[in-house]
Amino acid sequence: MDASNKPEALGGPRFATLDPARAAVVRGLWTGALGHTVRCVPRRRTMAAPLDGEWLFGKWHLRCFRTAAAEWHWLHVLPLLGICTPAPLVWLGDRRRNLLVTAGVEGRSLDAWAVEAHRDGWLDAFCDHACEAVAPLVRRLHGNGLVVRDLYWNHLFSRDPRQRCEPVLLDVARVLRPRWRWRRWVVKDLAALWASLPVPVPARQGLRFLRRYLGEPVASHRPLLAAIVAKARRIRAHAPRYG
């Protein structure tokens, strides 16, 4: 784990450890010579650049140093807890303008896989993956006192839900260790997953997911289930800020 939680200048110690090909791509992202925009919101822009069959992703943080610092921190800490994240490569810049670069991950987002599964008739296999891989991931996070706050299916990547593979958690800048109102945050994470499913999924599969997350029958957690359903309804009714 990288103990320093601050950006460095181009050519700094972490940059110097990169292999020449990756270093060239990082330099291109930093100077604007490489990369195309894959997501843009006020104060943050994510760029992608290809490299020999893989992709590097650079996230620009403009005047939001704390968000970048949080993401750099959790990219190093979460793998120590058994949570797969994109590999952090380098963090460049200063408090006004900085670029955090990670390696790409294999596969596609689980919301895209869900659409394919629904269309091609293997939704049960998708639900199996959700229960066998995603539910334990969320349980592990919560068991370590952490919540995601952006726990949507498009922030989880998988090589193929039909294979036994660990999902990768993206966009970890908003991971939080709450000091109070723990149940509220747990409900929000679980409701965000239910609300962000892009295709209809039988309620029994949702209950199965919750049972795997809880590690015991759902019947003894009816107030929690009701809170999740109500919160999911509110999330679906909420217009996204940035489309």
C-alpha positions, 0 to 999 in steps of 0.5 A: 500500500502507498502510504502517501496520500498526496499527488506528485509531479510528473516524473515523481517517485510513483511515476518513475516505477511505471514501465515505459509504455504506461509512463508514455500513456500517463504523460499523454493523458496529463498533457492532453495528447492522449485519451478521449472523454468517457464521462464528464461532470462538473469538476471531474472528467474521466479519460480513457487511453488504449495501450497494447490491448488494455486501457488506462483511465485518468480521472481529472479532479478540478478543485476537488482535492478531497475527492481525489484523495479519498479515491486514491486512499480507498483504491489502496485500502479496499483490496486489503479487505478482499474488495477488487478495485482498479489498480491505482497507478499514479496520482499527479498534480496539486490541490487545484488540478490533479489526475488520478490514473488507474489500470482498466479492468476486464469485462463490462458493467453488471448493468450491461450484463443484466440487459444482455442476460434478460435479452438472451434468456440467462437472467437466472445465471445473472441472479446467481452471480449477484447472489454468489459474488455481489452479495458477499462483496456488500456484506464484506464492505458493511462488515468492515464498517464501510458503505459505498453511497454509489452502489449501483450496478454500473459501478460493478464490473465482471468478466462474465457473470456466467463464470466464477469471477470476482466483481470489481468495484469502480468509483470508490471516491464516496466510500465512507466509514459512517460515525452515526446513522449506520442503518440509514447508510446500509439501507441506501446501499442495498436500495441503490442496487435494487433501484438500479437494476435495468431490467425486471427481476423477480422479487424472489431473486431480490429476497434471495440476494438479501438472504445471502447478504444477511446470512440468515432468513429475511423473515426476521428482518422485515423492517429492513426489507420494508425500508429498502423497498421504500428507499428504492422507490424514492431513488427511482423517482429521483432525477439524476443530477448529470444524466 
